[in-house]
Amino acid sequence: MDTRKMLEVFSSGDEGRIVGALFELGALVDEHPGVEVLERATAFFLHPDMEVRRQSIVAVAVHWGYVPALKNILTVLEMEQEDMVLTAAVSGVSRIGEKSPSVRGEALLALERVVLNDGRPGSVRHFAFVEAKRMCGDMNVSEYAKVCLRPEGVPIELDWFGHALKRMRC
């Protein structure tokens, strides 16, 4: 789908078509979609439909690691109630922090807030810890693959966040 057509779909109001376009955006590999498309897709982070929210986060933050979307995704972490969207937002924050060392500290603090939030489901809190460790290089790809589907099996080490923030890479 070309940029013009994707922007038209985003303006259509048709949630099914919007989710499809967001899925395509998250599947692009050979060409960058451009700032206008990423900004328009970021606007869906707070859409009323859960699947539109989740897919926009996956496309913009997880797939593209679009750093300017960090502020919006932090709002999602504070407000979102759906576990699937929260999990995508946690991954998005981690991906953006991994991609851009200049915001890694901010991303790490956001993931720590999720871990410390007793109002969040345990699975989301543990997943935030796993993503934080991966983002900071304390969990390799193989370890991550083993635990990402069952993050509750990874004990949360609250002291780790302070140590990570003190290190050069976080």
C-alpha positions as CSV (number, residue, x, y, z in Angstrom):
1,M,0.0,0.0,0.0
2,D,1.4,3.4,-0.9
3,T,1.7,6.3,1.5
4,R,-1.2,8.2,0.0
5,K,-3.5,5.2,0.1
6,M,-2.5,4.4,3.7
7,L,-3.3,8.0,4.8
8,E,-6.7,7.7,3.0
9,V,-7.5,4.5,4.9
10,F,-6.4,6.2,8.2
11,S,-8.9,9.0,7.5
12,S,-11.7,6.6,6.5
13,G,-13.0,5.8,10.0
14,D,-13.4,2.1,9.0
15,E,-11.7,0.3,11.9
16,G,-11.3,-2.9,9.9
17,R,-9.5,-1.2,7.1
18,I,-7.4,0.9,9.6
19,V,-6.3,-2.3,11.4
20,G,-5.4,-3.8,8.0
21,A,-3.3,-0.7,7.0
22,L,-1.6,-0.6,10.4
23,F,-0.8,-4.3,10.0
24,E,0.8,-3.5,6.6
25,L,2.7,-0.6,8.1
26,G,4.1,-3.0,10.7
27,A,5.1,-5.5,8.0
28,L,7.1,-3.1,5.8
29,V,10.7,-4.0,5.5
30,D,12.1,-2.5,2.3
31,E,11.0,1.1,2.6
32,H,10.4,3.6,5.4
33,P,6.8,4.8,5.4
34,G,7.7,8.4,6.2
35,V,7.1,10.7,9.2
36,E,3.6,11.7,8.1
37,V,2.3,8.1,8.1
38,L,4.0,7.3,11.4
39,E,2.6,10.4,13.0
40,R,-0.9,9.6,11.8
41,A,-0.6,6.0,13.0
42,T,0.6,7.3,16.4
43,A,-2.7,9.2,16.7
44,F,-4.4,5.8,17.0
45,F,-2.6,5.0,20.3
46,L,-5.7,6.3,22.1
47,H,-8.4,5.1,19.7
48,P,-11.6,3.7,21.3
49,D,-11.1,0.3,19.6
50,M,-8.6,-2.0,21.4
51,E,-7.3,-3.7,18.3
52,V,-6.7,-0.3,16.5
53,R,-4.7,0.8,19.6
54,R,-2.7,-2.4,19.9
55,Q,-1.9,-2.6,16.2
56,S,-0.9,1.0,16.0
57,I,1.5,0.5,18.9
58,V,2.9,-2.6,17.3
59,A,3.5,-0.9,13.9
60,V,4.8,2.4,15.1
61,A,6.8,1.6,18.3
62,V,7.6,-2.1,18.2
63,H,8.3,-2.5,14.5
64,W,9.6,1.0,13.6
65,G,10.9,2.1,17.0
66,Y,9.7,5.5,16.2
67,V,11.3,7.7,18.9
68,P,8.9,10.7,18.6
69,A,6.1,8.4,19.6
70,L,7.6,7.8,23.1
71,K,5.6,10.5,24.8
72,N,2.3,9.1,23.4
73,I,3.2,5.6,24.4
74,L,4.0,6.7,27.9
75,T,0.5,8.0,28.1
76,V,-0.8,4.6,27.0
77,L,1.2,2.9,29.8
78,E,-0.5,5.2,32.4
79,M,-4.1,5.0,31.1
80,E,-4.5,1.6,29.3
81,Q,-6.6,-1.1,30.9
82,E,-6.5,-3.9,28.3
83,D,-3.6,-6.4,28.9
84,M,-2.9,-6.9,25.2
85,V,-2.5,-3.2,24.5
86,L,-0.4,-2.8,27.7
87,T,1.9,-5.6,26.6
88,A,2.3,-4.0,23.2
89,A,3.0,-0.7,24.8
90,V,5.7,-2.3,27.1
91,S,7.3,-3.8,24.0
92,G,7.1,-0.5,22.2
93,V,8.8,1.4,25.1
94,S,11.5,-1.2,25.2
95,R,12.1,-1.1,21.4
96,I,12.3,2.7,21.4
97,G,14.7,2.7,24.3
98,E,16.8,0.1,22.6
99,K,16.9,2.0,19.3
100,S,17.7,5.4,20.9
101,P,20.2,5.6,23.7
102,S,19.2,9.2,24.3
103,V,15.8,8.1,25.6
104,R,16.8,4.8,27.2
105,G,16.8,6.2,30.7
106,E,13.3,7.6,30.3
107,A,12.2,4.2,28.8
108,L,13.7,2.3,31.7
109,L,12.0,4.5,34.3
110,A,8.7,4.0,32.5
111,L,9.1,0.2,32.5
112,E,10.1,0.4,36.2
113,R,6.8,2.3,36.9
114,V,4.9,-0.6,35.3
115,V,6.7,-3.1,37.4
116,L,6.0,-1.2,40.6
117,N,2.3,-0.7,39.8
118,D,0.4,-3.2,41.9
119,G,-2.7,-2.3,39.9
120,R,-1.3,-3.9,36.8
121,P,-1.6,-7.6,36.1
122,G,1.4,-9.7,37.2
123,S,2.0,-10.9,33.7
124,V,2.3,-7.3,32.4
125,R,4.6,-6.3,35.4
126,H,6.9,-9.3,34.8
127,F,6.9,-8.7,31.0
128,A,8.0,-5.1,31.7
129,F,10.9,-6.4,33.8
130,V,11.9,-8.9,31.0
131,E,11.7,-6.1,28.4
132,A,13.8,-3.8,30.5
133,K,16.5,-6.4,30.9
134,R,16.5,-7.1,27.2
135,M,16.6,-3.4,26.3
136,C,19.6,-2.9,28.5
137,G,21.5,-5.9,27.2
138,D,21.1,-8.0,30.3
139,M,19.1,-10.7,28.5
140,N,20.2,-12.1,25.2
141,V,17.8,-13.1,22.4
142,S,17.9,-16.8,23.3
143,E,17.0,-16.1,27.0
144,Y,14.3,-13.6,25.9
145,A,12.7,-16.2,23.5
146,K,12.5,-18.7,26.4
147,V,10.7,-16.4,28.8
148,C,8.7,-13.9,26.7
149,L,5.7,-16.2,26.5
150,R,5.7,-16.9,30.3
151,P,7.3,-13.8,31.8
152,E,5.8,-14.7,35.2
153,G,8.6,-17.3,35.6
154,V,11.2,-14.5,35.8
155,P,11.5,-13.2,39.3
156,I,11.4,-9.4,39.5
157,E,14.6,-7.9,40.9
158,L,13.6,-4.3,41.9
159,D,17.3,-3.4,42.7
160,W,18.2,-4.2,39.1
161,F,16.6,-1.0,37.9
162,G,18.8,1.2,40.1
163,H,21.9,-0.6,39.0
164,A,20.9,-0.5,35.3
165,L,20.3,3.3,35.5
166,K,23.8,3.8,36.9
167,R,25.5,1.8,34.1
168,M,26.6,3.5,30.9
169,R,24.2,1.7,28.6
170,C,21.0,2.7,30.5
